[in-house]
Amino acid sequence: MSSRESYEPGPAAGAEVQKEGDKWTLVVIRELRHPPAMVWEALTDPAQLAEWAPFDADRNLGAAGPAKLSTVGAPTPQVAEIVVKRAEPPRLLEYTWGGDLRWELEPLAGGGTRLRLWHAIDNRFIVWGAAGWHICFDVLERLLAKDPIGRLVGPPVMKLEGWKRLTGEYEKQFRVETPGWASGAKPWRE
């Protein structure tokens, strides 16, 4: 059995929700064993993004300016014209994609990186966002460790054995309920 076939997401951890009225921000933190420069490349290089992220980029995101992100795994193609607002290698990256995203990379003793993601996200999707980024970060960790399992995103990832468990854990952690979709309804058309 391949690493991909045996992949199971770990328990819900490293995520929280910051609420300011109707504005919710998902904060996901993951400690990686790899140096900030290596993590930066994985966050900005289109070829590496294609291995783990829920979108493809039409250019390197390591410089400010316009870019296009194409959502992967969506039932219909979705291309967003975005603006990279800040790119300060290898520590800070900000752009918009369905809400503001801010990535911070903090060096850790021993050569690792604490990766923090802030994602302003519609509160109806906060649980799915947490679970989705959780899985993306798992895939990113494997990519950086030279044990890639390939991108896991979109409706196919929701068929993983651990998806329902992971979203349930985030629902409890955040004290929210995913409206109607947990019972099998789908917010997309197949």
Secondary structure as a PSIPRED ss2 file (coil, helix, strand):
# PSIPRED VFORMAT (PSIPRED V4.0)

   1 M C   1.000  0.000  0.000
   2 S C   1.000  0.000  0.000
   3 S H   0.000  1.000  0.000
   4 R H   0.000  1.000  0.000
   5 E H   0.000  1.000  0.000
   6 S H   0.000  1.000  0.000
   7 Y C   1.000  0.000  0.000
   8 E C   1.000  0.000  0.000
   9 P C   1.000  0.000  0.000
  10 G C   1.000  0.000  0.000
  11 P C   1.000  0.000  0.000
  12 A C   1.000  0.000  0.000
  13 A C   1.000  0.000  0.000
  14 G C   1.000  0.000  0.000
  15 A E   0.000  0.000  1.000
  16 E E   0.000  0.000  1.000
  17 V E   0.000  0.000  1.000
  18 Q E   0.000  0.000  1.000
  19 K E   0.000  0.000  1.000
  20 E E   0.000  0.000  1.000
  21 G C   1.000  0.000  0.000
  22 D C   1.000  0.000  0.000
  23 K E   0.000  0.000  1.000
  24 W E   0.000  0.000  1.000
  25 T E   0.000  0.000  1.000
  26 L E   0.000  0.000  1.000
  27 V E   0.000  0.000  1.000
  28 V E   0.000  0.000  1.000
  29 I E   0.000  0.000  1.000
  30 R E   0.000  0.000  1.000
  31 E E   0.000  0.000  1.000
  32 L E   0.000  0.000  1.000
  33 R C   1.000  0.000  0.000
  34 H C   1.000  0.000  0.000
  35 P C   1.000  0.000  0.000
  36 P H   0.000  1.000  0.000
  37 A H   0.000  1.000  0.000
  38 M H   0.000  1.000  0.000
  39 V H   0.000  1.000  0.000
  40 W H   0.000  1.000  0.000
  41 E H   0.000  1.000  0.000
  42 A H   0.000  1.000  0.000
  43 L H   0.000  1.000  0.000
  44 T H   0.000  1.000  0.000
  45 D C   1.000  0.000  0.000
  46 P H   0.000  1.000  0.000
  47 A H   0.000  1.000  0.000
  48 Q H   0.000  1.000  0.000
  49 L H   0.000  1.000  0.000
  50 A H   0.000  1.000  0.000
  51 E H   0.000  1.000  0.000
  52 W H   0.000  1.000  0.000
  53 A C   1.000  0.000  0.000
  54 P C   1.000  0.000  0.000
  55 F E   0.000  0.000  1.000
  56 D E   0.000  0.000  1.000
  57 A E   0.000  0.000  1.000
  58 D C   1.000  0.000  0.000
  59 R C   1.000  0.000  0.000
  60 N C   1.000  0.000  0.000
  61 L C   1.000  0.000  0.000
  62 G C   1.000  0.000  0.000
  63 A C   1.000  0.000  0.000
  64 A C   1.000  0.000  0.000
  65 G E   0.000  0.000  1.000
  66 P E   0.000  0.000  1.000
  67 A E   0.000  0.000  1.000
  68 K E   0.000  0.000  1.000
  69 L E   0.000  0.000  1.000
  70 S E   0.000  0.000  1.000
  71 T E   0.000  0.000  1.000
  72 V C   1.000  0.000  0.000
  73 G C   1.000  0.000  0.000
  74 A C   1.000  0.000  0.000
  75 P C   1.000  0.000  0.000
  76 T C   1.000  0.000  0.000
  77 P C   1.000  0.000  0.000
  78 Q E   0.000  0.000  1.000
  79 V E   0.000  0.000  1.000
  80 A E   0.000  0.000  1.000
  81 E E   0.000  0.000  1.000
  82 I E   0.000  0.000  1.000
  83 V E   0.000  0.000  1.000
  84 V E   0.000  0.000  1.000
  85 K E   0.000  0.000  1.000
  86 R E   0.000  0.000  1.000
  87 A E   0.000  0.000  1.000
  88 E E   0.000  0.000  1.000
  89 P C   1.000  0.000  0.000
  90 P C   1.000  0.000  0.000
  91 R C   1.000  0.000  0.000
  92 L E   0.000  0.000  1.000
  93 L E   0.000  0.000  1.000
  94 E E   0.000  0.000  1.000
  95 Y E   0.000  0.000  1.000
  96 T E   0.000  0.000  1.000
  97 W C   1.000  0.000  0.000
  98 G C   1.000  0.000  0.000
  99 G C   1.000  0.000  0.000
 100 D E   0.000  0.000  1.000
 101 L E   0.000  0.000  1.000
 102 R E   0.000  0.000  1.000
 103 W E   0.000  0.000  1.000
 104 E E   0.000  0.000  1.000
 105 L E   0.000  0.000  1.000
 106 E E   0.000  0.000  1.000
 107 P E   0.000  0.000  1.000
 108 L C   1.000  0.000  0.000
 109 A C   1.000  0.000  0.000
 110 G C   1.000  0.000  0.000
 111 G C   1.000  0.000  0.000
 112 G C   1.000  0.000  0.000
 113 T E   0.000  0.000  1.000
 114 R E   0.000  0.000  1.000
 115 L E   0.000  0.000  1.000
 116 R E   0.000  0.000  1.000
 117 L E   0.000  0.000  1.000
 118 W E   0.000  0.000  1.000
 119 H E   0.000  0.000  1.000
 120 A E   0.000  0.000  1.000
 121 I C   1.000  0.000  0.000
 122 D C   1.000  0.000  0.000
 123 N H   0.000  1.000  0.000
 124 R H   0.000  1.000  0.000
 125 F H   0.000  1.000  0.000
 126 I H   0.000  1.000  0.000
 127 V H   0.000  1.000  0.000
 128 W H   0.000  1.000  0.000
 129 G H   0.000  1.000  0.000
 130 A H   0.000  1.000  0.000
 131 A H   0.000  1.000  0.000
 132 G H   0.000  1.000  0.000
 133 W H   0.000  1.000  0.000
 134 H H   0.000  1.000  0.000
 135 I H   0.000  1.000  0.000
 136 C H   0.000  1.000  0.000
 137 F H   0.000  1.000  0.000
 138 D H   0.000  1.000  0.000
 139 V H   0.000  1.000  0.000
 140 L H   0.000  1.000  0.000
 141 E H   0.000  1.000  0.000
 142 R H   0.000  1.000  0.000
 143 L H   0.000  1.000  0.000
 144 L H   0.000  1.000  0.000
 145 A C   1.000  0.000  0.000
 146 K C   1.000  0.000  0.000
 147 D C   1.000  0.000  0.000
 148 P C   1.000  0.000  0.000
 149 I C   1.000  0.000  0.000
 150 G C   1.000  0.000  0.000
 151 R C   1.000  0.000  0.000
 152 L C   1.000  0.000  0.000
 153 V C   1.000  0.000  0.000
 154 G H   0.000  1.000  0.000
 155 P H   0.000  1.000  0.000
 156 P H   0.000  1.000  0.000
 157 V H   0.000  1.000  0.000
 158 M C   1.000  0.000  0.000
 159 K C   1.000  0.000  0.000
 160 L C   1.000  0.000  0.000
 161 E C   1.000  0.000  0.000
 162 G C   1.000  0.000  0.000
 163 W H   0.000  1.000  0.000
 164 K H   0.000  1.000  0.000
 165 R H   0.000  1.000  0.000
 166 L H   0.000  1.000  0.000
 167 T H   0.000  1.000  0.000
 168 G H   0.000  1.000  0.000
 169 E H   0.000  1.000  0.000
 170 Y H   0.000  1.000  0.000
 171 E H   0.000  1.000  0.000
 172 K H   0.000  1.000  0.000
 173 Q H   0.000  1.000  0.000
 174 F H   0.000  1.000  0.000
 175 R C   1.000  0.000  0.000
 176 V C   1.000  0.000  0.000
 177 E C   1.000  0.000  0.000
 178 T C   1.000  0.000  0.000
 179 P C   1.000  0.000  0.000
 180 G C   1.000  0.000  0.000
 181 W H   0.000  1.000  0.000
 182 A H   0.000  1.000  0.000
 183 S H   0.000  1.000  0.000
 184 G C   1.000  0.000  0.000
 185 A C   1.000  0.000  0.000
 186 K C   1.000  0.000  0.000
 187 P C   1.000  0.000  0.000
 188 W C   1.000  0.000  0.000
 189 R C   1.000  0.000  0.000
 190 E C   1.000  0.000  0.000
